[in-house]
Amino acid sequence: SGDSIEAGTGTIAEILFDVAPGASPGSTTDMTLNDIVVSDPLGGLVDGTNSSGLFTIITTTPSTLSADNVGANLGDAEIVTVSLDNLDVGREVAALQFTLTDLPDNLDVVDGEGIEVTAVGRASGFSVGANETENGVVVTLTDAGGGTIVTGSGPIVEINYLASRGSGVSSLDFTNVTISDADAVEMPQGTHT
């Protein structure tokens, strides 16, 4: 485009590396810059300096989802709150998707006049997608403006369930969980409860 980089110091590019699953936390790799050519807008060579770096493999704290325990009489609605623990400082959640199943299948997501699934807490302002399937309710949370769920613990979604049939306890279980950071890289996960 013919644009130039202003004189000075600082970052001119960021490179996202995907770390191999078998990499050992604490191991390091030298990052060496080679064959760098710096030129002026007319193509003339410009003297420049570069410095190598060091890439260190760090341990990432797994993120987890949990659903609270609630009870409802047959025919009544009750809100189930889903919480997220994402405690890895500096790595906020940009999007997530999960399926929440109820076994036995005694619950239905309330629809009609009420809002069935709502973003709350640190996820307030996020867009929520919800689709009830035979395998449970599939929930997605995204922010088209690039917002993130800041590091921390607490509620992010409320699901309004109706006790439609049966009796006794229905187990709420998470499946098909994907949690991604701002670089669209999937984050490690712990045990979801």
Backbone as a chain_set.jsonl record, in Angstrom:
{"seq": "SGDSIEAGTGTIAEILFDVAPGASPGSTTDMTLNDIVVSDPLGGLVDGTNSSGLFTIITTTPSTLSADNVGANLGDAEIVTVSLDNLDVGREVAALQFTLTDLPDNLDVVDGEGIEVTAVGRASGFSVGANETENGVVVTLTDAGGGTIVTGSGPIVEINYLASRGSGVSSLDFTNVTISDADAVEMPQGTHT", "coords": {"N": [[0.823, -1.198, 0.0], [2.166, 1.114, 0.162], [2.553, 2.455, 2.532], [4.466, 3.575, 5.378], [6.505, 2.572, 8.173], [6.712, 4.372, 11.092], [9.612, 6.044, 12.414], [11.302, 4.767, 15.282], [10.905, 2.764, 18.258], [9.541, -0.427, 19.185], [6.779, -2.768, 19.03], [6.129, -4.351, 15.944], [4.885, -6.476, 14.846], [2.841, -9.243, 15.778], [2.984, -12.623, 16.539], [1.138, -15.556, 16.581], [1.578, -18.537, 18.192], [0.978, -22.022, 18.057], [1.067, -24.259, 20.561], [2.477, -27.433, 20.861], [0.673, -30.346, 21.96], [2.176, -32.117, 23.588], [4.138, -30.59, 24.764], [6.361, -29.565, 27.346], [5.613, -27.9, 30.355], [7.423, -25.018, 31.349], [9.612, -25.496, 29.735], [11.808, -24.026, 27.284], [12.26, -22.132, 24.24], [14.506, -20.784, 21.953], [13.984, -17.799, 20.199], [14.884, -16.717, 17.244], [15.746, -14.121, 15.046], [16.254, -13.99, 11.622], [17.836, -13.095, 8.5], [16.725, -10.505, 7.999], [15.416, -7.781, 6.284], [15.387, -4.37, 5.978], [13.882, -1.614, 4.531], [13.692, 1.66, 2.955], [10.941, 3.826, 1.813], [11.547, 4.011, -0.892], [12.874, 1.731, -1.491], [15.511, 1.543, -0.755], [18.189, 0.27, 1.266], [18.023, 0.208, 4.832], [19.696, 0.81, 7.839], [19.289, -1.289, 10.619], [18.418, -2.737, 13.785], [17.963, -5.826, 15.494], [16.51, -7.962, 17.95], [16.782, -11.081, 19.516], [14.497, -13.436, 21.02], [12.931, -15.251, 23.735], [10.915, -18.044, 24.068], [8.665, -19.269, 26.33], [7.141, -22.141, 27.635], [4.156, -22.169, 29.324], [2.064, -23.125, 32.1], [-1.36, -23.535, 31.724], [-4.248, -22.61, 33.401], [-7.01, -24.717, 33.749], [-10.301, -24.073, 32.441], [-13.62, -24.186, 33.772], [-17.066, -25.224, 33.78], [-20.09, -24.975, 35.682], [-23.251, -26.065, 36.986], [-25.897, -24.909, 39.002], [-27.641, -26.501, 41.776], [-31.046, -27.056, 41.798], [-34.583, -27.097, 42.584], [-37.924, -28.014, 41.591], [-41.484, -28.05, 41.496], [-43.659, -30.296, 39.695], [-44.685, -28.94, 36.663], [-43.923, -26.394, 37.313], [-41.671, -23.593, 36.785], [-38.137, -23.072, 36.922], [-35.06, -21.395, 37.509], [-31.913, -22.263, 36.297], [-28.637, -21.665, 37.06], [-25.68, -21.18, 35.298], [-22.274, -21.311, 35.868], [-18.967, -19.997, 35.291], [-15.616, -20.784, 35.731], [-12.809, -19.229, 35.017], [-9.699, -18.868, 35.449], [-7.227, -18.174, 34.508], [-5.003, -15.78, 34.421], [-4.857, -13.006, 32.29], [-5.804, -14.303, 30.081], [-8.587, -14.15, 28.699], [-12.017, -15.208, 28.184], [-13.483, -15.403, 25.024], [-15.509, -16.585, 23.586], [-17.957, -19.18, 23.942], [-19.355, -22.492, 23.905], [-21.758, -24.931, 24.776], [-23.451, -28.011, 25.595], [-26.148, -28.668, 27.658], [-27.391, -31.28, 29.333], [-30.285, -32.996, 30.605], [-30.885, -35.695, 32.589], [-32.965, -38.172, 33.904], [-34.855, -37.074, 30.977], [-36.639, -34.733, 31.966], [-37.038, -32.06, 31.915], [-37.804, -28.977, 30.238], [-36.766, -26.229, 28.238], [-38.032, -23.079, 29.008], [-40.208, -21.408, 26.841], [-41.728, -18.977, 24.658], [-43.416, -16.328, 26.077], [-41.553, -15.584, 28.041], [-38.029, -14.91, 28.59], [-35.805, -17.349, 27.65], [-33.072, -18.192, 27.883], [-30.435, -16.43, 29.286], [-27.716, -14.122, 29.254], [-25.619, -13.351, 31.959], [-24.009, -11.624, 34.737], [-20.502, -11.615, 34.425], [-20.735, -12.103, 31.74], [-22.68, -10.454, 30.805], [-24.244, -8.588, 28.263], [-23.267, -10.12, 26.225], [-24.167, -11.957, 23.27], [-26.633, -14.447, 23.213], [-27.18, -17.683, 22.12], [-29.552, -20.253, 21.849], [-30.661, -23.564, 21.642], [-32.903, -26.062, 21.91], [-32.438, -29.472, 21.846], [-32.766, -33.02, 21.167], [-30.718, -33.989, 22.643], [-30.274, -32.222, 24.68], [-30.008, -28.776, 25.802], [-28.435, -26.589, 23.621], [-26.112, -24.131, 24.05], [-24.767, -21.009, 23.129], [-22.369, -18.434, 23.54], [-21.395, -15.294, 22.534], [-19.678, -12.293, 21.481], [-20.149, -9.855, 19.276], [-18.81, -7.476, 19.139], [-16.279, -7.996, 20.004], [-15.865, -8.292, 22.709], [-14.881, -9.691, 25.92], [-15.096, -12.308, 28.406], [-14.119, -11.544, 31.479], [-11.322, -12.615, 33.485], [-12.045, -14.773, 36.178], [-14.553, -15.973, 38.516], [-17.891, -17.185, 38.54], [-21.468, -16.622, 37.866], [-22.632, -16.882, 34.459], [-24.654, -17.507, 32.705], [-28.19, -17.849, 32.683], [-30.652, -20.313, 32.696], [-33.955, -20.884, 32.0], [-35.878, -23.322, 33.119], [-38.585, -25.678, 32.729], [-40.314, -27.909, 34.765], [-41.448, -30.452, 33.277], [-42.327, -33.138, 33.165], [-42.409, -36.404, 34.722], [-40.731, -37.395, 37.792], [-38.597, -36.978, 40.648], [-34.99, -36.846, 40.633], [-33.212, -35.087, 38.169], [-30.245, -35.346, 36.48], [-27.934, -32.844, 35.693], [-25.791, -32.387, 33.09], [-22.76, -31.458, 31.426], [-21.841, -31.43, 28.011], [-19.953, -31.569, 24.938], [-18.355, -29.181, 25.137], [-16.881, -26.119, 24.321], [-14.48, -23.73, 24.804], [-13.165, -20.658, 24.09], [-10.406, -18.376, 23.567], [-9.526, -14.869, 23.019], [-8.022, -15.027, 20.713], [-9.23, -16.963, 19.303], [-8.446, -19.477, 20.057], [-8.786, -22.657, 21.399], [-9.367, -23.172, 24.82], [-7.828, -24.887, 27.627], [-9.677, -27.337, 29.509], [-11.238, -28.161, 32.598], [-12.925, -30.436, 34.8], [-16.312, -30.415, 34.256], [-19.145, -29.568, 36.166]], "CA": [[0.0, 0.0, 0.0], [3.054, 2.264, 0.161], [2.677, 3.058, 3.859], [5.751, 3.387, 6.044], [6.52, 2.454, 9.627], [7.379, 5.54, 11.643], [10.856, 5.805, 13.14], [11.122, 4.56, 16.71], [11.041, 1.4, 18.74], [8.28, -1.028, 19.597], [6.288, -3.963, 18.343], [5.575, -4.141, 14.605], [4.112, -7.665, 14.477], [2.629, -10.258, 16.802], [2.824, -13.938, 15.924], [0.468, -16.501, 17.463], [2.101, -19.888, 18.05], [0.188, -23.113, 18.61], [2.004, -25.11, 21.289], [2.182, -28.861, 20.71], [0.09, -30.911, 23.179], [3.162, -32.803, 24.417], [5.162, -29.661, 25.256], [6.507, -29.578, 28.805], [5.619, -26.578, 30.986], [8.723, -24.577, 31.83], [10.644, -25.601, 28.703], [11.966, -22.785, 26.529], [12.764, -22.204, 22.877], [15.063, -19.514, 21.491], [13.328, -17.205, 19.039], [15.945, -15.996, 16.56], [15.37, -13.425, 13.815], [17.285, -14.15, 10.597], [17.608, -12.593, 7.142], [15.808, -9.367, 8.051], [15.741, -6.684, 5.377], [14.612, -3.168, 6.249], [14.123, -0.665, 3.439], [12.919, 2.897, 2.977], [9.845, 3.767, 0.839], [12.049, 3.898, -2.259], [13.532, 0.444, -1.654], [16.895, 1.596, -0.303], [18.434, -0.412, 2.54], [18.086, 1.021, 6.037], [20.325, 0.099, 8.94], [18.371, -1.583, 11.708], [18.869, -3.76, 14.728], [16.908, -6.717, 15.976], [16.919, -8.738, 19.117], [16.133, -12.372, 19.613], [13.694, -13.581, 22.218], [12.82, -16.564, 24.345], [9.52, -18.483, 24.184], [8.569, -20.185, 27.464], [5.881, -22.871, 27.748], [3.587, -21.967, 30.653], [0.919, -23.947, 32.434], [-2.615, -22.807, 31.64], [-5.256, -23.095, 34.339], [-8.205, -25.146, 33.017], [-11.578, -23.411, 32.688], [-14.685, -25.153, 34.06], [-18.449, -24.786, 33.9], [-20.87, -25.689, 36.692], [-24.665, -25.698, 37.073], [-26.338, -25.001, 40.392], [-28.679, -27.473, 42.097], [-32.327, -26.413, 42.084], [-35.722, -28.003, 42.605], [-39.187, -27.427, 41.153], [-42.644, -28.932, 41.444], [-44.133, -30.599, 38.353], [-45.434, -27.836, 36.073], [-43.333, -25.104, 37.685], [-40.407, -23.213, 36.159], [-37.049, -22.727, 37.836], [-33.857, -20.934, 36.798], [-30.639, -22.931, 36.557], [-27.532, -20.752, 36.778], [-24.422, -21.793, 34.853], [-21.124, -20.479, 36.24], [-17.69, -20.248, 34.624], [-14.35, -20.482, 36.402], [-11.676, -19.042, 34.101], [-8.792, -18.218, 36.386], [-5.934, -17.956, 33.879], [-4.819, -14.33, 34.305], [-4.373, -12.551, 30.986], [-6.395, -15.095, 28.989], [-10.023, -14.035, 28.9], [-12.857, -16.016, 27.301], [-14.161, -14.604, 24.007], [-16.702, -17.308, 23.123], [-18.077, -20.552, 24.433], [-20.521, -23.27, 23.523], [-21.904, -26.168, 25.527], [-24.762, -28.645, 25.651], [-26.513, -29.059, 29.012], [-28.403, -32.339, 29.256], [-30.96, -33.387, 31.841], [-31.181, -37.131, 32.539], [-33.834, -38.374, 32.742], [-35.304, -35.875, 30.274], [-37.86, -34.248, 32.604], [-37.052, -30.594, 31.873], [-37.837, -28.285, 28.954], [-36.455, -24.808, 28.339], [-39.245, -22.272, 28.891], [-40.227, -20.532, 25.668], [-42.944, -18.17, 24.602], [-43.339, -14.931, 26.52], [-40.373, -15.318, 28.859], [-36.708, -15.123, 27.998], [-35.454, -18.694, 28.082], [-31.662, -18.257, 28.264], [-29.967, -15.052, 29.428], [-26.34, -13.882, 29.699], [-25.602, -12.598, 33.218], [-22.702, -11.45, 35.382], [-19.37, -11.215, 33.58], [-21.113, -12.283, 30.334], [-23.737, -9.499, 30.439], [-23.946, -7.913, 27.005], [-22.968, -11.113, 25.202], [-25.299, -12.546, 22.569], [-26.874, -15.829, 23.608], [-27.939, -18.55, 21.233], [-29.999, -21.45, 22.559], [-31.456, -24.462, 20.823], [-33.182, -27.305, 22.627], [-32.386, -30.641, 20.975], [-33.032, -34.261, 21.91], [-29.55, -34.234, 23.498], [-30.159, -31.166, 25.678], [-30.033, -27.419, 25.263], [-27.14, -26.126, 23.129], [-25.993, -22.704, 24.359], [-23.565, -20.32, 22.649], [-22.161, -17.058, 24.016], [-20.422, -14.575, 21.72], [-19.813, -10.84, 21.48], [-19.742, -9.393, 17.951], [-17.924, -6.333, 19.31], [-14.956, -8.425, 20.454], [-15.765, -8.311, 24.164], [-14.457, -10.944, 26.543], [-15.491, -12.586, 29.786], [-12.882, -11.317, 32.222], [-10.862, -13.666, 34.378], [-12.753, -14.813, 37.45], [-15.504, -17.042, 38.774], [-19.251, -16.746, 38.805], [-22.526, -16.87, 36.892], [-22.558, -16.291, 33.12], [-25.877, -17.818, 31.971], [-29.338, -18.39, 33.401], [-31.544, -21.082, 31.83], [-35.26, -21.025, 32.626], [-36.387, -24.669, 32.834], [-39.908, -26.073, 33.19], [-40.41, -29.317, 35.17], [-42.552, -30.832, 32.397], [-42.795, -34.512, 33.292], [-41.647, -37.267, 35.607], [-40.461, -36.969, 39.165], [-37.271, -37.368, 41.098], [-33.829, -36.002, 40.319], [-32.607, -35.1, 36.838], [-28.848, -34.945, 36.506], [-27.539, -31.86, 34.685], [-24.425, -32.704, 32.67], [-22.216, -30.703, 30.305], [-21.165, -32.155, 26.933], [-19.59, -30.757, 23.768], [-17.953, -27.857, 25.622], [-15.77, -25.431, 23.664], [-14.206, -22.422, 25.402], [-12.105, -20.068, 23.264], [-9.897, -17.066, 23.972], [-9.67, -13.792, 22.039], [-7.338, -15.411, 19.479], [-10.008, -18.106, 18.803], [-7.738, -20.699, 20.422], [-9.528, -23.367, 22.431], [-8.701, -23.158, 26.125], [-7.905, -26.156, 28.366], [-10.849, -27.454, 30.344], [-11.24, -29.087, 33.711], [-14.137, -31.236, 34.904], [-17.521, -29.589, 34.337], [-20.1, -30.176, 37.088]], "C": [[0.862, 1.255, 0.0], [3.204, 2.942, 1.493], [4.032, 2.732, 4.464], [5.548, 3.207, 7.539], [7.298, 3.64, 10.16], [8.65, 5.14, 12.379], [10.56, 5.628, 14.622], [11.347, 3.114, 17.092], [9.658, 0.876, 19.11], [7.906, -2.208, 18.737], [5.746, -3.583, 16.974], [4.763, -5.352, 14.137], [3.977, -8.569, 15.693], [2.347, -11.57, 16.091], [2.215, -14.877, 16.954], [1.001, -17.9, 17.167], [1.141, -20.878, 18.682], [1.181, -24.082, 19.248], [1.56, -26.565, 21.176], [1.661, -29.432, 22.022], [1.106, -31.564, 24.112], [4.241, -31.901, 24.99], [5.176, -29.648, 26.779], [6.499, -28.165, 29.363], [6.995, -26.253, 31.551], [9.825, -24.693, 30.792], [10.656, -24.317, 27.875], [12.5, -23.076, 25.135], [13.303, -20.831, 22.511], [14.316, -19.059, 20.245], [14.35, -16.296, 18.377], [15.415, -15.375, 15.278], [16.532, -13.523, 12.835], [16.857, -13.48, 9.298], [16.593, -11.461, 7.096], [16.315, -8.276, 7.113], [14.804, -5.528, 5.703], [14.935, -2.17, 5.146], [13.265, 0.572, 3.62], [11.833, 2.814, 1.903], [10.297, 3.639, -0.615], [12.794, 2.591, -2.506], [14.986, 0.423, -1.238], [17.055, 0.917, 1.049], [18.566, 0.591, 3.684], [18.763, 0.189, 7.104], [19.294, -0.109, 10.04], [18.973, -2.616, 12.629], [17.675, -4.633, 15.097], [17.421, -7.444, 17.191], [16.105, -10.018, 19.165], [15.354, -12.434, 20.915], [13.689, -15.011, 22.715], [11.334, -16.877, 24.519], [9.472, -19.527, 25.286], [7.187, -20.827, 27.482], [5.378, -22.691, 29.181], [2.404, -22.914, 30.865], [-0.328, -23.07, 32.407], [-3.615, -23.437, 32.599], [-6.51, -23.49, 33.565], [-9.437, -24.33, 33.411], [-12.648, -24.476, 32.907], [-16.042, -24.46, 34.126], [-19.118, -25.587, 35.001], [-22.306, -25.174, 36.649], [-25.096, -25.86, 38.519], [-27.432, -26.06, 40.55], [-29.943, -26.727, 42.468], [-33.41, -27.481, 42.129], [-36.971, -27.279, 42.159], [-40.275, -28.484, 41.211], [-43.036, -29.158, 39.988], [-45.003, -29.45, 37.85], [-44.889, -26.467, 36.401], [-42.025, -24.871, 36.931], [-39.394, -22.856, 37.242], [-35.83, -22.339, 37.008], [-32.653, -21.731, 37.263], [-29.54, -21.962, 36.137], [-26.285, -21.551, 36.415], [-23.3, -20.811, 35.175], [-19.877, -20.93, 35.497], [-16.557, -19.867, 35.562], [-13.286, -20.417, 35.317], [-10.656, -18.191, 34.836], [-7.401, -17.965, 35.817], [-5.757, -16.468, 33.587], [-4.242, -13.98, 32.935], [-4.926, -13.339, 29.819], [-7.903, -15.15, 29.213], [-10.78, -14.859, 27.86], [-13.59, -15.1, 26.329], [-15.445, -15.27, 23.515], [-16.74, -18.675, 23.782], [-19.365, -21.172, 23.944], [-20.557, -24.525, 24.374], [-23.304, -26.716, 25.326], [-24.989, -29.043, 27.099], [-27.663, -30.053, 28.906], [-29.035, -32.548, 30.618], [-31.395, -34.847, 31.689], [-31.775, -37.572, 33.864], [-34.361, -37.037, 32.215], [-36.661, -35.418, 30.808], [-38.04, -32.74, 32.465], [-37.111, -30.088, 30.435], [-37.473, -26.833, 29.205], [-37.745, -24.032, 28.119], [-39.14, -21.424, 27.632], [-41.529, -19.754, 25.674], [-42.67, -16.767, 25.079], [-42.056, -14.618, 27.282], [-39.088, -15.502, 28.081], [-36.203, -16.448, 28.534], [-34.014, -18.827, 28.562], [-31.097, -16.836, 28.215], [-28.502, -15.025, 29.85], [-26.385, -12.994, 30.939], [-24.17, -12.41, 33.699], [-21.642, -10.958, 34.417], [-19.67, -11.357, 32.096], [-22.24, -11.341, 29.911], [-23.322, -8.745, 29.187], [-23.57, -8.873, 25.891], [-24.259, -11.566, 24.529], [-25.402, -14.007, 22.957], [-27.661, -16.52, 22.518], [-28.324, -19.787, 22.013], [-30.893, -22.259, 21.639], [-31.662, -25.755, 21.599], [-33.26, -28.448, 21.624], [-32.73, -31.88, 21.804], [-31.881, -34.611, 22.85], [-29.378, -33.192, 24.587], [-30.243, -29.807, 25.027], [-28.603, -27.011, 24.892], [-27.107, -24.614, 23.312], [-24.69, -22.172, 23.783], [-23.547, -18.912, 23.223], [-21.074, -16.422, 23.162], [-20.66, -13.077, 21.879], [-19.255, -10.327, 20.156], [-18.785, -8.209, 18.029], [-16.542, -6.695, 19.809], [-14.775, -8.422, 21.951], [-15.341, -9.668, 24.686], [-15.053, -11.072, 27.938], [-14.209, -12.531, 30.606], [-12.578, -12.495, 33.147], [-11.624, -13.606, 35.694], [-13.647, -16.029, 37.563], [-16.879, -16.434, 38.964], [-20.195, -16.984, 37.659], [-22.279, -16.168, 35.557], [-23.854, -16.493, 32.333], [-26.947, -18.27, 32.951], [-30.259, -19.063, 32.392], [-32.843, -21.307, 32.592], [-35.864, -22.367, 32.194], [-37.785, -24.845, 33.4], [-39.856, -27.56, 33.545], [-41.641, -29.886, 34.469], [-43.135, -32.207, 32.669], [-41.939, -35.249, 34.309], [-41.543, -36.717, 37.015], [-39.081, -37.443, 39.542], [-36.213, -36.403, 40.592], [-33.418, -36.189, 38.863], [-31.187, -34.583, 36.972], [-28.58, -33.957, 35.383], [-26.071, -32.079, 34.357], [-24.027, -31.884, 31.454], [-21.557, -31.648, 29.301], [-20.814, -31.146, 25.841], [-19.221, -29.323, 24.147], [-16.761, -27.341, 24.814], [-15.651, -24.052, 24.3], [-13.003, -21.845, 24.667], [-11.687, -18.707, 23.782], [-10.051, -16.059, 22.835], [-8.96, -14.076, 20.722], [-8.025, -16.603, 18.817], [-9.283, -19.431, 19.031], [-8.513, -21.359, 21.557], [-8.706, -23.445, 23.705], [-8.82, -24.517, 26.796], [-9.114, -26.146, 29.3], [-10.619, -28.446, 31.458], [-12.505, -29.923, 33.666], [-15.321, -30.313, 35.122], [-18.532, -30.305, 35.222], [-21.431, -29.462, 37.092]], "O": [[0.336, 2.358, -0.148], [3.928, 3.934, 1.588], [4.664, 1.738, 4.107], [4.539, 3.639, 8.098], [8.423, 3.891, 9.727], [8.751, 4.031, 12.903], [9.659, 6.275, 15.157], [11.918, 2.338, 16.325], [8.724, 1.651, 19.32], [8.639, -2.592, 17.826], [4.997, -2.616, 16.844], [4.037, -5.268, 13.147], [4.877, -8.649, 16.529], [1.558, -11.615, 15.147], [2.715, -14.983, 18.074], [0.894, -18.391, 16.043], [0.557, -20.601, 19.73], [2.03, -24.654, 18.565], [0.387, -26.878, 21.379], [2.142, -29.055, 23.091], [0.904, -31.561, 25.327], [5.168, -32.387, 25.637], [4.126, -29.713, 27.419], [7.272, -27.317, 28.918], [7.65, -27.104, 32.153], [10.872, -24.062, 30.936], [9.649, -23.615, 27.779], [13.105, -24.118, 24.884], [12.634, -19.822, 22.732], [14.051, -19.855, 19.345], [14.651, -15.22, 18.894], [14.711, -16.033, 14.511], [17.665, -13.181, 13.174], [15.666, -13.32, 9.031], [15.7, -11.458, 6.248], [17.487, -7.9, 7.147], [13.583, -5.684, 5.704], [16.102, -1.907, 4.855], [12.258, 0.556, 4.328], [11.794, 1.84, 1.152], [9.525, 3.21, -1.472], [13.293, 2.362, -3.608], [15.642, -0.613, -1.354], [16.155, 0.982, 1.887], [19.139, 1.669, 3.527], [18.455, -0.992, 7.268], [18.517, 0.793, 10.352], [19.939, -3.291, 12.273], [16.524, -4.205, 15.014], [18.627, -7.526, 17.423], [14.905, -10.029, 18.891], [15.527, -11.595, 21.798], [14.373, -15.875, 22.165], [10.585, -16.062, 25.057], [10.148, -20.553, 25.203], [6.177, -20.135, 27.358], [6.082, -23.018, 30.137], [1.828, -23.432, 29.908], [-0.347, -21.99, 32.999], [-3.803, -24.654, 32.604], [-7.029, -22.682, 32.795], [-9.594, -23.946, 34.57], [-12.595, -25.546, 32.3], [-16.15, -23.285, 34.477], [-18.765, -26.743, 35.235], [-22.556, -24.014, 36.323], [-24.715, -26.822, 39.186], [-28.066, -26.461, 39.574], [-29.926, -25.865, 43.347], [-33.177, -28.63, 41.756], [-37.078, -26.064, 42.325], [-40.017, -29.669, 40.999], [-42.776, -28.307, 39.137], [-45.943, -29.035, 38.527], [-45.338, -25.471, 35.832], [-41.362, -25.813, 36.497], [-39.752, -22.4, 38.328], [-35.599, -22.893, 35.933], [-32.4, -21.86, 38.461], [-29.514, -21.494, 34.998], [-25.889, -22.473, 37.128], [-23.361, -19.637, 34.809], [-19.748, -22.095, 35.122], [-16.538, -18.769, 36.117], [-12.905, -21.446, 34.759], [-10.736, -16.963, 34.846], [-6.491, -17.584, 36.553], [-6.305, -15.957, 32.61], [-3.267, -14.581, 32.483], [-4.558, -13.078, 28.673], [-8.421, -16.077, 29.836], [-10.25, -15.169, 26.792], [-14.239, -14.139, 26.742], [-16.368, -14.584, 23.075], [-15.71, -19.25, 24.132], [-20.331, -20.483, 23.616], [-19.517, -25.117, 24.663], [-24.223, -25.994, 24.94], [-24.132, -29.681, 27.711], [-28.757, -29.718, 28.453], [-28.41, -32.313, 31.652], [-32.164, -35.192, 30.791], [-31.134, -37.363, 34.894], [-34.32, -36.016, 32.902], [-37.698, -35.675, 30.198], [-39.076, -32.2, 32.853], [-36.54, -30.695, 29.529], [-37.819, -26.265, 30.241], [-38.472, -24.29, 27.16], [-38.11, -20.797, 27.381], [-42.332, -19.873, 26.599], [-41.793, -16.085, 24.55], [-41.528, -13.51, 27.181], [-39.06, -16.166, 27.045], [-36.174, -16.653, 29.747], [-33.761, -19.509, 29.554], [-31.263, -16.129, 27.221], [-28.086, -15.809, 30.703], [-27.108, -11.998, 30.966], [-23.234, -12.974, 33.131], [-21.86, -9.997, 33.678], [-18.95, -10.8, 31.268], [-22.711, -11.418, 28.776], [-22.175, -8.312, 29.068], [-23.553, -8.482, 24.724], [-25.322, -11.558, 25.149], [-24.4, -14.72, 23.023], [-28.68, -16.011, 22.049], [-27.509, -20.32, 22.766], [-31.762, -21.721, 20.952], [-30.701, -26.46, 21.907], [-34.044, -28.405, 20.676], [-32.957, -31.781, 23.01], [-32.044, -35.434, 23.751], [-28.418, -33.269, 25.354], [-30.521, -29.699, 23.833], [-27.688, -27.072, 25.713], [-27.967, -23.9, 22.796], [-23.638, -22.795, 23.926], [-24.593, -18.279, 23.372], [-19.963, -16.944, 23.072], [-21.714, -12.651, 22.351], [-18.045, -10.356, 19.931], [-18.03, -7.962, 17.089], [-15.711, -5.812, 20.021], [-13.648, -8.537, 22.434], [-15.432, -10.674, 23.981], [-15.456, -10.089, 28.56], [-13.322, -13.369, 30.445], [-13.465, -13.258, 33.531], [-11.826, -12.531, 36.258], [-13.516, -16.989, 36.804], [-17.022, -15.324, 39.476], [-19.798, -17.483, 36.606], [-21.794, -15.037, 35.509], [-24.13, -15.742, 31.397], [-26.664, -18.976, 33.919], [-30.609, -18.477, 31.367], [-32.837, -21.853, 33.695], [-36.303, -22.525, 31.055], [-38.136, -24.246, 34.416], [-39.414, -28.379, 32.74], [-42.749, -29.813, 35.0], [-44.322, -32.427, 32.43], [-40.875, -34.773, 34.705], [-42.174, -35.723, 37.373], [-38.468, -38.23, 38.821], [-36.516, -35.285, 40.177], [-33.291, -37.316, 38.385], [-30.959, -33.503, 37.518], [-28.958, -34.206, 34.238], [-25.208, -31.972, 35.229], [-24.841, -31.64, 30.562], [-20.811, -32.55, 29.681], [-21.315, -30.022, 25.827], [-19.716, -28.369, 23.548], [-15.762, -28.04, 24.646], [-16.62, -23.293, 24.329], [-11.942, -22.468, 24.625], [-12.49, -17.972, 24.358], [-10.643, -16.372, 21.802], [-9.258, -13.437, 19.713], [-7.482, -17.194, 17.884], [-9.484, -20.391, 18.287], [-8.855, -20.715, 22.549], [-7.512, -23.743, 23.678], [-9.797, -25.232, 26.572], [-9.519, -25.102, 29.811], [-9.908, -29.438, 31.296], [-13.095, -30.099, 32.6], [-15.332, -29.52, 36.063], [-18.76, -31.504, 35.062], [-22.342, -29.857, 37.82]]}, "num_chains": 1, "name": "protein.A"}
